[in-house]
């Protein structure tokens, strides 16, 4: 069965592995929030912030993927909010990457290989 056929039969089956990692993120949605990821994949991430963002909203997210003590600029991306749910200290959000600045997609993928 093709990949598209699998997605139709199993619509909630994920195409990418979710890595349970805590990475610092800055979320820009008219307001600015600093948060930590709960998980990250090549397709998106989840994070918790005090505010509720509706599904479909576009937000800018900077993901800090530096290793050890080496300081690197964040991966700059635009994401679409795909779900929101009550969290422990705010609202948990799931966001799908829609675009990346510069070499962000490649840098994130390289980081995930070692996550």
Beta strands, then each sheet from edge to edge (+ up, - down):
strand 1: 24-28
strand 2: 32-40
strand 3: 44-49
strand 4: 58-63
strand 5: 75-86
strand 6: 91-100
sheet 1: 1+ 2- 3+ 6- 5+ 4- 1+
end
